[in-house]
Amino acid sequence: MKIEDLKTPAFLIDRPRLKANIEMMKARAQKHAVSLRPHVKTHKTAQIAGMQTSSEAPGITVSTLAEARFYQKSGFKDITYAFPITANKLQEAAELTAGLPDFNILLDQPQTLSAVAAYAREHGIRFNVFLKVDCGYHRAGIDPSKPASVELARQLAAADGIEFKGILTHAGHSYHCSNPAEIVKVAEQERDVTAQFAVRLQENAIACDTVSVGSTPSAMHAPDWRGVTEIRPGNYVFFDKFQADIGSCRPQQVAATVLTTVAAHYPAHNQMLIDAGALALSKDLGADHLGGDIVFGAVVNQPDLKISSISQEHGLITADDPIAFDKFPVGSLLQIIPNHSCLTAALFPLYHVVEDGRIVDEWTPMRGW
Ligand SMILES: Cc1ncc(COP(=O)(O)O)c(C=O)c1O
């Protein structure tokens, strides 16, 4: 099957680029002697997670319990659920704990610790638990500078029914950076804040085996991971316009695009209609902190075209200069690099895997909660 035969909009994965991205991150982890536990929420497929892991490095990170169940069924045996657990999810977490050799949860609230310990006591099970640390993103996690944070770790380590696994952070503020030099600073902060907190725990006689960090920009630019044992990037398998814009990757590394059809020309408004709207691209604004026009993706090989507005299924392309409509006949195809590939991928029930212009495979991601 050729790309031209696909129904649009369609999600395309460039297989050689995907493979290269996966090998590149494995090599970075190996070079710096850290374990790679990729975050698989970017694609939610068994196939790509299989390419990212090996018998020596089997661990993955997920963002929902439904993903954890899907990967359990797909044969994965070492899973970290990297969203703070809540009491209403403990039964499901307990089932996963019982059904997997390694299943890890995380928390950052004393009330949650009480709920986890009470559930474990009542049901006679033992949860593997990480303490979530805020390294500067301020989305979730304890403040490592506060004595109360060491106290929470002490309680975790001492609680019956809890195996304290270590500390875990995510430098999501690496996405606020504008260039590689700024990303290096965030990567160093992510490394230093967590490694220093681990030392503080050890000084307080609290064993902290795993020190886990990870975002794609910081994983791409960290000069080293001294004091860290594990990294958890996810987006790097596909990259996207955001990563290229902030200098996290090169544009030639982006492995995911959306195929769309030109549906209409409107010369009076210097506009073209495409069949990729918000439900094909997502409404992620991309790296809007860099300034310039807000666009909802980049058209491959057509830097003058701007995806300037989208509604549910409609996308509108404009340009500063008059569009050369003859170059893009109604019915012709365009490929769009998404602003944020994780959100874009999540909108498609099927991925088409492309090599040399041909569809060589089709992968079905898991969906739902
Ligand atoms: C807790 C956690 N770990 C790891 C990641 C992976 O980061 P990225 O998407 O930058 O690869 C994320 C992404 O949001 C995350 O929330």
Ligand as a Chemical Component Dictionary entry (heavy atoms), coordinates in Angstrom:
data_LIG
# 
_chem_comp.id                   LIG 
_chem_comp.type                 NON-POLYMER 
_chem_comp.pdbx_formal_charge   0 
_chem_comp.three_letter_code    LIG 
# 
loop_
_chem_comp_atom.comp_id 
_chem_comp_atom.atom_id 
_chem_comp_atom.alt_atom_id 
_chem_comp_atom.type_symbol 
_chem_comp_atom.charge 
_chem_comp_atom.model_Cartn_x 
_chem_comp_atom.model_Cartn_y 
_chem_comp_atom.model_Cartn_z 
_chem_comp_atom.pdbx_ordinal 
LIG C1 C1 C 0 6.229 11.815 35.137 1  
LIG C2 C2 C 0 6.750 11.880 33.744 2  
LIG N1 N1 N 0 7.883 11.235 33.430 3  
LIG C3 C3 C 0 8.391 11.262 32.185 4  
LIG C4 C4 C 0 7.768 11.978 31.172 5  
LIG C5 C5 C 0 8.377 11.964 29.789 6  
LIG O1 O1 O 0 8.729 13.253 29.354 7  
LIG P1 P1 P 0 8.717 13.662 27.819 8  
LIG O2 O2 O 0 7.314 13.659 27.363 9  
LIG O3 O3 O 0 9.354 15.021 27.793 10 
LIG O4 O4 O 0 9.542 12.659 27.098 11 
LIG C6 C6 C 0 6.587 12.662 31.466 12 
LIG C7 C7 C 0 5.898 13.438 30.437 13 
LIG O5 O5 O 0 5.001 14.212 30.686 14 
LIG C8 C8 C 0 6.057 12.616 32.775 15 
LIG O6 O6 O 0 4.926 13.236 33.108 16 
# 
loop_
_chem_comp_bond.comp_id 
_chem_comp_bond.atom_id_1 
_chem_comp_bond.atom_id_2 
_chem_comp_bond.value_order 
_chem_comp_bond.pdbx_ordinal 
LIG C1 C2 SING 1  
LIG C2 N1 SING 2  
LIG C2 C8 DOUB 3  
LIG N1 C3 DOUB 4  
LIG C3 C4 SING 5  
LIG C4 C5 SING 6  
LIG C4 C6 DOUB 7  
LIG C5 O1 SING 8  
LIG O1 P1 SING 9  
LIG P1 O2 DOUB 10 
LIG P1 O3 SING 11 
LIG P1 O4 SING 12 
LIG C6 C7 SING 13 
LIG C6 C8 SING 14 
LIG C7 O5 DOUB 15 
LIG C8 O6 SING 16 
# 
